[in-house]
Structures are given as C-alpha cells and as structure tokens.
Amino acid sequence: MVDKTSIQEAVKTALSKAPERKFKESVDITVNLRNIDMSQPKNRIDETIHLPNGFDNVKIAVLGKGDIVTQAKEVNVDLIIGPEEIER
C-alpha cells in the first residue's frame, strides 16, 4: 500500500526536476491495482473527484441515432453526430 505522503513527494520531485516550460502543464498519475478482481462488485471503485479549478466551458457531444438524438436535442447538447457523419 502506498501512502498519500509518498505520492505527494514523488509529484514534488518530478515537478522540481522538470525543465521550465512556457505553458501551463498538467500532471498525470496512473494507479495500477494488482490482485484485485474488478468483476466482484465489492471491489469496484465508484468515486467522484472534484477538481480544484473545475471546468469553465464544458461541451457535450452525443454519437447516436433515433431516440438518443431526440433526447439530446431536448437538453441542448452542443454537438450531435449521427451514423452518416461517422461513415464519411
């Protein structure tokens, strides 16, 4: 098991060793779960993470046809892509 402090220290070290950039960078962290059977409901992860800065302009696209497109139009989805556009 890895504790929170170890992860924070690893991120700080990586950021301090990284060269200076002229743009805003992000940090991606990948977590591998070993010896856990995710097909078992008790082992599944269902969490909501609130990002500190949030999102300013969220855009939603729907790929589909029929009733899904009708429902998407009712809730003012930003972009609707039908099968004919995908096949191009």
matplotlib code that plots the C-alpha trace (Angstrom):
import matplotlib.pyplot as plt

x = [0.0, 1.3, 0.6, -0.5, 2.8, 4.8, 2.7, 2.9, 6.7, 7.0, 5.0, 7.0, 10.3, 9.1, 7.9, 11.2, 13.3, 11.2, 12.6, 10.8, 8.0, 6.3, 2.8, 0.7, 1.5, -0.5, 0.5, -1.0, -0.9, -1.6, -2.5, -2.2, -4.4, -2.8, -4.5, -7.9, -10.8, -12.7, -15.5, -16.6, -19.0, -17.4, -14.0, -15.4, -14.4, -17.2, -15.9, -16.5, -13.5, -14.0, -11.1, -9.8, -10.1, -13.2, -14.1, -15.1, -16.7, -18.0, -19.1, -21.2, -21.3, -23.7, -23.0, -26.2, -29.5, -33.2, -34.4, -31.0, -30.8, -34.3, -33.3, -30.1, -31.9, -34.3, -31.4, -29.5, -26.4, -23.6, -22.9, -24.9, -23.1, -25.2, -24.2, -24.0, -21.3, -19.3, -19.3, -17.7]
y = [0.0, 3.4, 6.3, 9.8, 11.4, 9.2, 10.2, 13.8, 13.7, 11.8, 14.5, 17.3, 15.6, 15.2, 18.8, 20.1, 18.1, 19.0, 21.8, 25.2, 25.4, 28.4, 27.0, 25.6, 21.9, 19.2, 16.1, 12.7, 9.9, 6.3, 3.8, 0.1, -2.2, -5.6, -8.8, -7.2, -8.9, -5.9, -8.3, -8.6, -5.7, -5.2, -4.4, -1.9, 1.8, 4.4, 7.8, 11.3, 13.6, 17.3, 19.1, 22.2, 24.5, 22.9, 23.4, 26.7, 25.6, 22.1, 20.9, 17.7, 15.6, 12.7, 10.0, 8.2, 8.0, 7.7, 8.4, 9.3, 12.2, 13.4, 13.4, 15.2, 17.9, 18.3, 19.1, 21.3, 19.1, 21.1, 18.6, 15.6, 13.2, 10.7, 7.5, 9.2, 11.5, 8.8, 6.7, 9.6]
z = [0.0, -0.9, 1.5, 0.5, 1.6, -0.7, -3.7, -2.9, -2.5, -5.8, -7.6, -6.0, -7.0, -10.6, -10.8, -9.4, -11.8, -14.9, -17.2, -17.2, -19.8, -21.3, -20.9, -18.2, -17.6, -16.0, -14.1, -14.9, -12.3, -13.2, -10.5, -11.2, -9.0, -8.5, -7.3, -7.2, -9.0, -10.5, -11.6, -8.0, -7.1, -3.7, -5.4, -7.8, -7.4, -7.6, -6.6, -7.6, -7.6, -7.5, -9.3, -7.5, -10.5, -12.1, -15.8, -17.3, -20.6, -20.6, -24.1, -24.6, -27.8, -28.5, -31.0, -31.9, -33.7, -33.0, -29.5, -28.2, -30.7, -29.8, -26.1, -26.8, -28.7, -25.7, -23.4, -25.8, -26.3, -28.0, -30.8, -32.2, -34.6, -36.5, -38.2, -41.6, -40.3, -38.8, -42.0, -44.0]

ax = plt.figure().add_subplot(projection="3d")
ax.plot(x, y, z, "-o")
ax.set_aspect("equal")
plt.show()
